[in-house]
Amino acid sequence: MRTRYKVVIAGCGPRGEFHAEGFLKNKDRFELTACCDLDVERLQAFGNRFGVSDRYTDAETMLDRERPDIFCFATLPAIRLPLVELGVKYGVKAIAFEKPMATELTEAREIYDLCQRAGVKFIVSHQQKYGPHWREAKKIVQNGDIGEVTKIHATSRAWLSQLGTHLLDYMLWFNDRKKVRWVTGQAFGTQMLTDSHPSPDFVFGTIQFANGVRGIIECGAHAPRLIPGDNVLRSPNFWFDSSITVHGTHGYTEVVTGTGWRAITKDSAGKLLSGEGAFDPLRDQPLYLNDLADWMDGLTDSHPCDGDITYHGFEAAFGLCISALERRRVFLPLETVPKDSLIARFKAELPSSQEYLDQ
């Protein structure tokens, strides 16, 4: 049985617009009934563009009056837990929000535990894997075309809280959601610790998966440049310069967010196979949201970006941070989540440097 769900959105900026486009392209599954933003001019423009008549400047008032099935919010990472708490308070069935899950591990764990207790499903926007070039690389792996997976190498020019959580999610996706056993990490650079998505400028780590696959992650200022040309800090190419390479016993496949995929398989006789592709939220977002409706309807047991896999990936990402700070191997799941701020510890303990200025 397919249900049509009532949706409200908080946050009417560019990311909120992508979510609205995604919901409206699935009109048989969703009804977008209200929107909310503190900026009245932006709120009115959003409402006019998407034909949403019920408009609010306060999220709690919107949730109280609308009583939606789904609460979607597209806000900066510093505002996560209070909005999730509002969604739970007003009885939503599902919450959809932007990455990263939080800015600190303690808050991410609170969000996860709260939704688990309340029986509220949630998804986080690690939706690049809906792109056709990502799907092609995934198909190559699933079909066994590169043999048995042995190693997954992930890189991104953007820092851990910007694209690093994407990378951990995609590594888990390529590895069929096999959990991480332990991580070791190194971190340096302080420029991005004060960013809206705070983390060290560069994180390098080793990831051991439960099924024996080894992961390597290079995230931030000194990650390799895979897209030539204008690829300086915050340029368009900079944001699309992230990759996953899956190595197998008989070949490999690589996908780069901004340029496409390539592979050498056991049947390609050494020939390089390849195809183009680029991140397109207007194409990928509707697929990501359609999967939410299917999950809510009970047509699937999970969502590719659901709370379980999102929190596990986030814990792995911040496990790298704990390892860097405490100079030890960190086993997952964590027996206890540190209650202190890992970002504050980095600010206090990392030597002052601005690694991105070296590029």
Secondary structure by P-SEA (a helix, b strand, c coil): cbbbbbbbbccccaaaaaaaaaaaaacccccccbbbbccaaaaaaaaaaaccccccccaaaaaaaccccbbbbbccccccaaaaaaaaaacccbbbbcccccccaaaaaaaaaaaaaacbbbbccccccccaaaaaaaaaaaacccccccbbbbbbcccccccaaaaaaaaaaaacccccccccbbbbbcccccccccccccccccccccccbbbbbbbcccccccccccccccccccccccbbbbbccccbbbbbccccccccccccccccccbbbbbbccccaaaaaaaaaaaaacccccccccaaaaaaaaaaaaaaaaaaaacccccccccccccccaaaaaaaccccccccccc
